[in-house]
Amino acid sequence: MMLGFLLARAGIDTVVLEKHADFLRDFRGDTIHPSTLQLMHELGLLEEFLRLPHRKLHQIGAEIGNAKINLADLSRLPTQCKFIALMPQWDFLNFLAAQAGRYHAFRLMMRTEANDLIEDGGWITGLRVISEGQRIEIRADLVIGADGRHSTVRERAGLRATDIGAPMDVLWLRLSRRPDEEMRALGHAEAGRIFIMLDRGDYWQCAFVIPKGSADEMRGRDIGKFREMILDLSPWLGKRVEEIKSWDDVKLLTVAVDRLPKWYRSGLLCIGDAAHAMSPVGGVGINLAVQDAVATANILAEPLSRGTVTEQDLARVQRRREWPARLTQMMQIAIQNRVIKRVLAGSAPPQPPLVLRLIDRFPLLQSIPARAIGLGVRPEHIRTPEVSH
């Protein structure tokens, strides 16, 4: 959506496909980081964007065993917004769609699912899609695979991702939040269990982290046992855990961390999770995808306007964005292996690693994880022009 908006804004005819009738999917990436808010500022849309309902997260902390750790302080970031905005992803997508809709070059096709590529002499020239129940073809100078970690476009193009691995999956749920409750530590880790809570206004969006592949065994238990496990980690929730009526109220996120060795073919480019599926560690996936979109627009707007996008142009996008993705995944893997994996496998109360204790003890060090989470590696800036509507 971001890429479609930026290309249409630059006067390039763009079609964005969405297979559902709306964007109302729960438990998606709902954190808008300072890097993305900075882009809204550069586009002149920040004030309007922040009128949407959201919660602000200025600091990030965690409870590991009996220790409370302050991990990141966003107040020192060199950005317009020194906080993470917690906002439903559907609101973000609807906002971008509305802004893109102001440009005659933009078209959004809902209820439209891509199911195959059109090739001509080894060059990707479009998509075969099912739109409103009808099979149609869409011809294009460039096809962008931005359809996530289970990308159909990637699979049809024969691009194979390298699996890096993740030691956990996540069970998502929601519990009501009382007006007088303040944001508590973002995560609480005990022996064999990790529970994360995000303040979403009138409810807590909760993530219960489990060992990879253990979801079926967990779901085989009585739901009452699961409620007890949550209460052990957050006893202050009290009877609210009874809002989890059955396993139907709990959604599974299968965590994958992978990346494509090559993001493109002639006439096709993958970005975001389709090119590099991120761990939920740090909640940076959506923001990394947005940065990919900005870099793609910056690099490809001019050749697209000429109708002469080459493989060299597509390779420039990968060179620009592959290093940030790799470095981010390296940091995520280090946290997964050194903290999350040990906690999930442990039977004794966990102790914070030395590096986290140092970050907590010396507040100036909290600017390092704040920058990694809030801005990421190589934040992008808007370079594309705005043409007349």
C-alpha positions in Angstrom: 0.0 0.0 0.0 2.8 2.4 0.8 4.6 1.6 -2.4 1.4 2.0 -4.4 0.8 5.4 -2.8 4.3 6.7 -3.5 4.3 5.5 -7.1 0.9 7.0 -7.8 1.9 10.2 -6.1 4.8 10.3 -8.6 2.4 9.9 -11.5 3.0 6.2 -12.2 -0.1 4.1 -12.9 -0.3 1.6 -10.1 -2.7 -1.2 -9.1 -2.7 -2.6 -5.6 -4.4 -6.0 -5.1 -6.1 -7.1 -1.8 -7.7 -10.5 -1.7 -10.1 -9.7 1.2 -13.1 -7.3 1.2 -11.5 -5.2 3.9 -8.4 -4.9 6.0 -10.0 -6.1 9.3 -7.6 -8.8 10.3 -6.8 -9.0 14.0 -3.4 -9.6 15.6 -1.3 -8.2 12.8 1.7 -5.9 13.2 0.1 -2.9 14.9 3.1 -0.9 15.9 4.0 2.3 13.9 7.5 3.1 14.8 9.2 6.5 14.7 10.8 5.8 11.4 7.4 5.4 9.8 6.0 8.4 11.6 8.9 10.4 10.2 7.8 9.4 6.7 4.3 10.6 7.5 5.9 13.9 8.5 8.0 14.1 5.3 4.8 13.6 3.3 3.0 16.3 5.2 0.5 13.8 6.6 1.6 13.4 10.2 -0.9 15.7 11.9 -3.8 14.1 10.0 -2.4 10.6 10.7 -2.1 11.1 14.4 -5.8 12.1 14.6 -6.5 8.4 14.2 -7.0 6.6 17.5 -3.7 5.4 18.9 -1.7 4.8 22.0 1.8 6.1 22.5 4.7 4.0 23.8 7.7 6.2 24.9 9.7 3.5 26.8 10.1 -0.2 26.5 10.6 -2.4 29.5 10.4 -6.1 30.6 10.1 -8.3 33.6 12.5 -11.2 33.6 11.9 -13.3 36.6 11.8 -10.9 39.6 13.8 -8.2 37.8 12.3 -5.2 36.1 14.4 -4.0 33.3 14.2 -0.7 31.3 15.3 -1.6 27.8 14.7 1.4 25.5 14.0 5.1 25.9 12.7 6.6 22.7 12.8 10.2 24.0 16.3 10.9 22.6 15.6 9.8 19.0 16.4 12.4 16.4 12.9 12.2 14.9 9.7 14.2 14.8 7.9 11.6 17.0 9.8 10.1 19.9 7.3 7.3 20.5 5.8 4.2 19.0 2.2 4.6 17.9 0.1 1.5 18.7 -2.6 1.5 16.1 -4.7 -1.2 14.4 -3.1 -2.0 11.1 -6.4 -1.7 9.3 -6.5 2.0 10.3 -3.1 2.5 8.9 -4.0 0.7 5.6 -7.3 2.6 5.2 -5.4 5.9 5.8 -2.8 5.1 3.1 -5.5 3.9 0.7 -7.5 7.2 1.2 -4.3 9.2 0.6 -3.4 7.2 -2.5 -7.0 7.5 -3.8 -6.4 11.2 -4.3 -4.2 10.4 -7.3 -5.7 9.4 -10.6 -2.8 7.0 -11.1 -3.9 4.8 -8.2 -6.3 1.9 -8.3 -7.1 -0.5 -5.4 -8.8 -3.8 -6.3 -10.4 -5.5 -3.3 -11.5 -9.1 -3.3 -8.8 -9.7 -5.8 -6.3 -12.6 -5.4 -3.3 -13.2 -7.5 -2.8 -16.9 -8.3 -0.3 -17.0 -11.2 2.2 -15.0 -13.1 2.1 -14.1 -16.8 5.5 -14.8 -18.5 6.7 -13.9 -22.0 10.1 -15.2 -22.9 11.2 -15.5 -19.3 10.0 -11.9 -18.5 7.2 -11.4 -16.0 4.6 -9.3 -17.7 1.7 -9.4 -15.4 -0.6 -11.5 -13.1 -3.5 -13.8 -13.5 -6.0 -13.0 -10.7 -9.5 -13.8 -9.5 -11.4 -10.6 -8.9 -14.9 -10.6 -7.6 -15.1 -14.3 -8.7 -13.9 -13.5 -12.2 -10.7 -14.7 -13.7 -8.8 -11.8 -15.4 -5.3 -10.8 -16.4 -3.5 -7.7 -15.4 -0.5 -6.6 -17.5 2.2 -4.6 -15.9 5.8 -3.3 -16.5 6.6 -4.6 -13.0 5.0 -7.0 -10.6 5.7 -6.4 -6.9 5.4 -9.3 -4.5 4.4 -7.7 -1.2 2.2 -10.6 -0.1 3.9 -11.7 3.0 5.8 -14.7 4.3 3.6 -17.1 2.5 3.9 -15.2 -0.7 2.1 -16.6 -3.7 4.0 -14.3 -6.1 7.3 -15.5 -4.7 6.3 -19.2 -5.0 5.0 -18.8 -8.6 8.3 -17.0 -9.5 10.3 -19.9 -8.3 12.2 -17.8 -5.7 13.2 -20.0 -2.8 13.8 -18.5 0.7 16.6 -19.7 3.0 15.1 -20.7 6.3 17.0 -19.1 9.2 14.7 -20.6 11.9 12.9 -19.4 15.0 12.6 -21.2 18.4 9.1 -20.0 19.1 5.5 -19.5 18.0 3.0 -17.0 19.4 -0.5 -17.4 20.7 -2.4 -14.1 20.3 -5.4 -13.1 22.4 -7.1 -10.0 23.8 -8.2 -9.1 27.3 -10.2 -6.1 28.5 -8.3 -3.1 29.9 -9.5 -0.8 32.7 -9.2 3.0 32.2 -7.0 3.5 35.2 -4.4 0.9 34.2 -1.1 2.2 32.9 1.2 0.5 30.5 3.1 -2.1 32.4 6.3 -3.9 31.4 5.9 -4.9 27.8 6.9 -8.5 28.5 7.1 -10.8 31.5 9.4 -13.9 31.3 9.3 -16.8 33.8 10.7 -20.3 33.6 9.3 -21.8 30.3 6.9 -18.9 29.6 6.9 -15.4 28.1 3.8 -13.1 28.1 3.7 -9.8 26.2 1.0 -7.1 26.5 0.3 -4.1 24.3 -2.0 -1.3 25.5 -4.7 -0.9 22.8 -6.9 1.5 24.7 -9.9 -0.5 25.9 -8.1 -3.8 25.7 -4.7 -5.5 26.0 -3.4 -7.2 23.0 -1.5 -10.2 24.4 1.1 -12.6 23.1 1.8 -15.9 24.9 5.1 -17.2 23.5 5.5 -20.9 23.2 8.2 -23.3 22.0 8.2 -23.8 18.2 5.8 -26.6 17.2 4.1 -26.9 20.6 0.8 -25.3 19.6 -1.1 -28.6 19.1 0.0 -29.9 22.4 -1.0 -26.6 24.1 -4.4 -26.6 22.4 -5.0 -30.2 23.6 -5.1 -28.9 27.2 -8.1 -27.6 29.0 -8.5 -23.8 28.4 -8.7 -23.4 32.1 -5.0 -24.5 32.4 -4.1 -21.9 29.9 -5.9 -19.2 31.9 -3.9 -20.3 35.0 -0.6 -20.0 33.1 -1.5 -16.4 32.2 -2.5 -15.7 35.8 0.9 -17.0 37.0 2.6 -14.4 34.9 0.1 -11.5 35.4 -1.9 -12.2 38.5 -3.2 -8.6 38.5 -5.5 -9.6 35.6 -7.7 -11.5 38.0 -11.0 -12.8 36.6 -10.4 -11.1 33.3 -8.7 -14.3 32.1 -12.2 -15.8 32.0 -12.8 -13.7 28.9 -10.9 -16.4 27.2 -13.9 -18.7 26.7 -12.3 -21.3 24.5 -9.3 -21.9 22.2 -11.4 -20.2 19.5 -10.4 -16.9 21.3 -6.7 -17.7 20.8 -5.0 -17.3 17.4 -1.7 -18.9 16.4 1.1 -17.0 14.7 3.6 -19.4 13.3 6.9 -17.5 13.5 9.2 -17.7 10.5 12.5 -16.1 9.9 13.8 -16.4 6.3 15.1 -14.4 3.4 15.5 -14.7 -0.4 19.0 -15.0 -1.8 17.7 -13.1 -4.8 14.7 -10.8 -4.5 13.9 -10.4 -8.2 13.4 -11.8 -11.7 13.0 -9.8 -14.9 9.8 -7.9 -14.4 9.3 -9.0 -10.8 10.5 -7.8 -7.3 9.7 -9.1 -3.8 9.8 -6.7 -0.8 8.8 -6.9 2.9 8.1 -10.3 4.4 8.0 -11.8 0.9 11.7 -11.1 0.6 12.7 -11.4 4.3 10.2 -12.7 6.9 11.1 -11.1 10.2 10.8 -12.4 13.8 8.2 -10.6 16.0 11.2 -9.6 18.2 11.1 -5.8 18.4 7.9 -5.6 16.4 9.9 -4.2 13.5 8.6 -6.2 10.6 5.9 -3.8 9.3 8.3 -0.8 9.6 11.1 -2.7 7.7 8.5 -3.4 5.0 7.6 0.3 4.8 11.3 1.2 4.5 11.6 -1.3 1.6 8.6 0.4 -0.1 10.1 3.8 0.2 13.5 2.7 -1.1 11.8 0.8 -4.0 9.8 4.0 -5.0 13.0 6.1 -4.7 14.9 3.8 -7.0 12.3 2.7 -9.5 10.0 5.7 -9.9 12.2 7.2 -12.7 12.8 4.0 -14.7 9.1 3.1 -14.3 8.1 6.5 -15.7 10.2 5.6 -18.7 8.9 2.1 -19.0 12.4 0.6 -18.9 12.9 -1.2 -15.6 15.9 -3.5 -15.9 17.2 -6.3 -13.7 20.0 -3.9 -12.8 17.4 -1.5 -11.4 15.8 -4.3 -9.3 19.2 -5.4 -8.1 19.8 -1.8 -6.8 16.7 -2.2 -4.6 18.0 -5.5 -3.1 21.5 -4.0 -2.6 19.9 -1.0 -0.8 17.6 -3.1 1.5 19.3 -6.5 1.9 21.9 -5.3 4.4 19.4 -3.7 6.8 17.2 -6.8 6.6 20.2 -9.1 7.3 21.5 -7.1 10.2 18.0 -6.8 11.7 17.5 -10.6 11.5 21.0 -11.1 13.0 20.0 -9.0 16.0 16.6 -10.9 16.3 18.3 -14.3 16.1 20.7 -13.3 18.8 17.8 -12.3 21.1 15.9 -15.4 20.2 18.8 -17.8 21.0 20.3 -16.0 24.0 17.1 -14.9 25.7 13.9 -16.4 24.4 15.1 -19.9 23.7 16.8 -20.2 27.1 13.7 -18.9 28.9 11.3 -21.3 27.1 13.6 -24.2 27.8 14.3 -23.3 31.4 12.8 -24.7 34.6 14.4 -22.3 37.0 13.5 -18.6 37.4 15.3 -16.7 34.6 17.9 -14.1 35.2 18.4 -11.1 32.9 21.6 -11.4 30.8 24.5 -9.1 31.7 23.9 -6.9 28.6 20.3 -6.2 29.7 21.4 -5.5 33.2 23.9 -2.9 32.0 21.3 -1.3 29.7 19.0 -1.0 32.7 21.7 0.4 35.0 23.0 3.0 32.6 20.1 4.9 31.0 22.2 6.4 28.2 22.7 2.9 26.9 18.9 2.7 26.4 19.3 4.9 23.3 21.0 2.0 21.5 18.0 -0.4 21.5 15.7 2.6 21.1 17.4 3.5 17.9 17.5 -0.1 16.7 13.8 -0.6 17.3 12.6 3.0 16.6 14.6 3.8 13.5 16.1 0.5 12.4 19.1 0.1 10.1 19.3 2.6 7.3 16.0 4.5 7.7 14.7 5.7 4.3 13.4 9.2 3.3 10.9 10.3 0.7 12.8 11.2 -2.5 9.9 10.7 -5.0 8.2 13.8 -6.4 4.5 14.7 -6.1 2.9 15.3 -9.5 -0.5 16.9 -10.0 -3.5 14.8 -9.1 
